[in-house]
């Protein structure tokens, strides 16, 4: 996950869907709207580098789940509302602190020059360890984001999917005069979507995996894009694109797993609904 900082225009953050004229979605991104002359675009996914241009200021890395100590971070950071950010000094390092995250829990993401990574890391560990701060890896992050049905670019989104198929129609204002991809979206809205993203809950503990076929009555009706075991729910869950006609909540499906199949059903997203108070 390598956020990219760009100068553009616009203190809030939002998650836009960048639509391609051909069909698709761009990377999962967060816009941190800074001063009128600056906007930070956090681009997640393997196309992050593709989004860079002459406006790029720097390349930043980030961490979730920061434990803040009042003497080491800007006071304003401790008062941030959800999906808000502030700029200040973090352990002596100029940084942007954003109350966002990719886990569904209340947390923070940090943006600073990578040359200061060791300073910030050591500061966080020294300040946070007495408060119970522990390290987690990308595997834990992926489990949490899947429980919240947060999409991952390259799995659940790519440049062949549209915001309508992914359930992200709210991110696109079709009433706007014109934008890249508007024609494709209007045509799809009129003719109907060939597929839609749904949540799947398996019976038992066998896990549907990326690329497995979703079937109804022995016929392939879709494909799993993300799957895993949800430790918070003790259930096997997945995201999948399926034909709209079979995507109603509660509908039974099966997931092809080699010579066997995994019984499952379509469920409402997100899977986990007891996240932190924002």
N, C-alpha and C positions, 0 to 999 in steps of 0.2 A: 504494500500500500504506500504509494509515493505521491502525496499531495503536491500539486503544482501551483505556484503563486503567479497570478497574472495581474497586470494593471488594466482596468477597464473603466467602469464607472460606478458610484453609489454611496440602528446596528442590529441586523438580523441575519439569519442564515436560511437558505432554502435548498431543496433537493430537486433540481430541474432534470427533465428528461430531454436530452438533445436528440432531436429527430433528424434522421437522414432523409433526403428526398426520395431515395429508392424505397426504403421501408422503415429503417430502423431507429434504434435507440443508441444513444452514445454511452459513455462510461457512466457509472454511478458517481455523481458529483455532488458536492456541497458548495454553494455560493456563500461566502462570508462577505457581506457588503460593508466595506470599510468607509473611509472618507470619500467625499464626492468624486475624487479622482482615482480611487483605487477599489478593486474588488479582488478577493482571494478566491480562486477556484480550486477546490480540492478534488482532484480527479483520481478515482479509484479504479484499478483494473489494468489489463495488459495494454490498453490503448492510451494510457496516461501520457506517454511520450508523444503520441500523435497529436495531442491537443496543444503542445507547446508551439509558440510562435515568437515573433520579434518582441512581443509585449511581456515575455516571461522575465520576471525579476530574479527569482531564485527557485531552488528546489528544496522542499522541506520534507521531513519525516515526522510522524506523530505517534503518541502513545495514549491508550485509554485508561480510565480508572485512576486518575491522579488524586492523591490525598494532599490537600493544600494546607500549608501551615502559614498562619497570618503574617509572620515575620519574613516569609520568603517569597511571597507572591503579592501582586497588586491587590489592595483592599477591594477594588471593584470586582475582582474575579470571584470573591466570596459571595457577592450579591447578585451574580449573573442569573438571569432567567433562562429557562430551557431554550435552546437554539439561539442564544445570544452570545456575543464575544466581546473581549476587551483586549487592548494592547498595553503592554507594560514590561517590567523587568522580572524575569523568573530566574532566581538563583544568580542574579547579576547578568543574565543574558536577555537581550531584547527579544520579546516573543509575543505571539498572539495566542490567547487562551480562549478556547471555544467550548461552551457547555453543550457539546454534541457527542455522538458516539455511534458505533456500529454494533451495539450489543443489546439495545433495548433498555438498558439500565441508565440511571443518572450518572453521568461521567463527564470527563473533559478530554479534549484533544488539544495538543500543543503544536505550535508551528514556530520553528526557529532555524537559524542557519546550522546545517549539520556539523560544522566544525566545533560547535559547542555541545554536541550530544553527550560526551562523557561528563561534562560539568553538570548538565541538567539531570542526567541519569543518577549520578552520585548524590546530587542534592535531593532528588525525589526519594531515593532509597533511605538516606539518612533521616529525612523528615517523616517518611511514611511508615517505616518499619515498626516504630513504637505504637503506631495506630492500627497495625494489622495488615499493612500493605504487602501483597504477595504478587509474584510474577506469574503471568500466564502466557501461553503461546498462541499462535495463529489457529491451532486446532480448537482451542477453547473458544476463541473469538468466532470461529466458523459455526460451532454448535449453538452459540448464543444468537447469532444473527439469523440462523435457520429457524430457531424456535420463534423468533419474531417475524419470520417470513420476509426478512430483508433480502433483497435480491443482490446477486453477485454478478458483475459483468464478466462475460465469458462463459458463464453457466446459465443464469436465468435471463440475462439480457445480452444481446449482441446487435450487430447492424442488420440483422434480418427480422428483428422483432420491432413492434410498434408500441407506443404508450397505451393504446387501446387494448392490445392483446395482453399486456402485462398488468392491466388494472391500474394504470397510471394516467388515466384520462384527465384527472384533476390537475395535472401539471401542464396541460396544453390548452391554451385559450384559442379555440377555433374561430372565435368572433374577430380575432385580430385581422387586419387587412390582408397580410400575406406573410409567410415565413417558409423556410425550407422544410419540405415534407407535408405542407398543408394539403396539397392535392391528393397525396397518397392516403392521408388520414380521412379526408372527406369521402373518398371513394370507398374506403374500407368501412366507414360508418354507414354508408348507404347500402352497400352490398352485404355487409355482415362480416364478422371476423372468421377466419379459417380455424382459429385456435384461441385458447385463453389460458392464462396461468391459474392454477388451482393448488390448494393444499391437499395432501394425501396423508392419511393416518393408516398405518399397517396394523393388521391383526398379529399379535405376537411381537417378538423382538427381532425378527429378520428385517434387515434394513434395505429399502429400495436405494439404488445407487444411480449416479449420473449416467445417462445413456440407456438405461433399461426401458423397455417398451411398456406402456400402459395399455391394458387390454380390457375389452368388454365382450363377453361371449366368444372368446378366442380370436377376436379381431383387434388389430392394433389401432388404438384411437389417440395415441399420444406418446410422449417420452418424458422421462424423469430428467430434470435439470439439476437439482440438488437433493441430496438425501443424507440422513444420518440418524443416530440415536439421540433423542432429546433427554439429557440427564435430569432436567427440571421436571419433566413430565413422565419419565420412564416409559417412553413410547418411541417407536420407530416412525419417523415422519419424512415427508419429501415435498418438494415443489415440482410441478410438472405442467407442461403444455398439453392440453387435450382438446378434442373437438368440442365446441360449445354445447352441442346437444347432449353430451354425457357428463357435463361439468356441474350439474346441480348439486348443492350441498346434500350430503347423505347418500349420494349415488354409489352403489358398489362397483368396484373395479378390481383388477388384479394386475400385478407387476411381474413381468416375465423375468425370471432369475435362472438363467441356464435352462436345464431341462425341467425345472419346477416353476411354480408361481407363488407370489405372495398375496394373499387376500388383503384387500384394503378398501377404503371408502373415501369419498371426497369430503373434506371438512372445511370449516370457515378459517380464514386467516385473520390475525396471527394465531399460531398454535398456543403460544404462551401469553396470558393476559394479566399476569400479576406483577408486572414490572415496577420499578421504583417510582415513587411520586416525583413528578416533574415540578 
